[in-house]
Amino acid sequence: MALLQRLARLAAYLQDPQKVADFQRLCGVEGPPGLAASPPLAEESGAPGPLANGSCPAMNGGGEGDGWPWLRAAAGGEKRPPKGLGNGAIPEGAGGEGPPQQTWGRRQPRRNSLTGEAACQEIAIRNSFLYYLFNLGTELGNELFYILFFPFCIWNLDAWMGRRLIIVWVWVMYLGQCTKDVIRWPRPASPPVVKLEVFYNSEYSMPSTHAMSGTAIPLALVLLSYGRWQYPLMYGLILVICWCSLVCFSRIYMGMHSILDVIAGFLYAILILVVFHPAVDLIDNFNLTYKYAPLIIISLHLALGVFSFTLDTWSTSRGDTAQILGCGAGVACGSHFNYMLGLMQDPSPDTWPLIPPSITVTLFGKAILRLLIGVVLLLLTRMMMKKITIPLACKMFSIPCDDIRQARQRMEVELPYRYITYGMVGFSLMFLVPCLFLFIGLS
């Protein structure tokens, strides 16, 4: 009993949003005067308290559209008051001039067009290096990174390894997203936390799926490649430590997760790897060789998507889950057709360990050309499938599509739209684009 009490106190300590705010201030992130107050003090002083899931009210004139976070740097000691109010911001003419040598600048972080959320905090960044470093770290768990990293691995490095990486990624992300909807813990409260990102703010917090993917992908990369490719193990361990640390710390820096969320995501990913890694070869061989594999793959991934959509009310996590499952199904089906037609054959185990080729101008140029052409085709495929599937699903289920945002939040639209669109992206990644490379002599 005493041990459980100590564990409960430790968990409460690690989940405290004030620890997240302290880490942010240590890294040079500061909110407006009054934001650092704990939620009870903020209420007493008349400032808005923490809202549901760590969100905050939108500012006057909140920006529309997605975009990278931007800063207003202090120039020549000029101080400018914030244009709007919210979450502890001081109106013009009230209070003092603010801390010296800094400007409170409105920032417009990357947000999700489905939720319409916009950040409302006036912030100052005192350490630009850490700001951009941790933005890079958080991007290692976003779609932009996946649509560059997985194609690069499959088209330029090792399709065998790329297929298995995607299998691991699908299972890790699926279980992580479903676990969030079961546990239903909110994001760290703001105040005292400064929100540097609101894209995933409507999702629950425990565990951090960014931490899960940031742990599982580099670990699986080393587990799959070491022994197959010839390189010092120390290089792989350094890659794992740097990649994992960067992603995990970035989620605390961005104000999206507590320390406990990140630790739980890290440990959960390792547990999933321990359980599923021995089965990765069996799953990949089944996808390639079994006659009816595409039918079973599509049915299984679709069933998992339907199950995840019934766990909770709408949030972005369910659409992301369908997107991940669709991509996994498309890659698996594309792998099957590749195998049946004898395309992109894997090197024989007799040739292991594979020696990395010398990097020449020709080799580098072809790799970049494959990536550019292939990613453009994947993006065009995604855009075209979205244009087709959303109106089609609305028409099939008699759902008004005047408001696309509302329509895409309906299960009848979101499930087929995400699943079919990203299934086609995954199929193009694994089969259609490599066929094009073969045709134009870029394989």
Secondary structure as UniProt FT lines:
FT   HELIX           2..15
FT   HELIX           17..26
FT   TURN            27..28
FT   STRAND          29..30
FT   TURN            33..36
FT   HELIX           39..44
FT   TURN            45..46
FT   HELIX           52..54
FT   TURN            60..61
FT   TURN            76..77
FT   TURN            87..88
FT   TURN            92..93
FT   TURN            100..101
FT   STRAND          105..106
FT   TURN            113..115
FT   STRAND          122..125
FT   HELIX           128..139
FT   TURN            140..141
FT   HELIX           143..152
FT   HELIX           153..157
FT   HELIX           159..183
FT   TURN            190..192
FT   TURN            199..202
FT   HELIX           209..225
FT   TURN            227..228
FT   HELIX           233..253
FT   TURN            254..255
FT   HELIX           259..289
FT   TURN            291..292
FT   HELIX           293..308
FT   TURN            309..310
FT   HELIX           316..341
FT   HELIX           349..351
FT   HELIX           361..396
FT   TURN            397..398
FT   HELIX           404..408
FT   HELIX           411..427
FT   HELIX           428..432
FT   HELIX           433..440
//
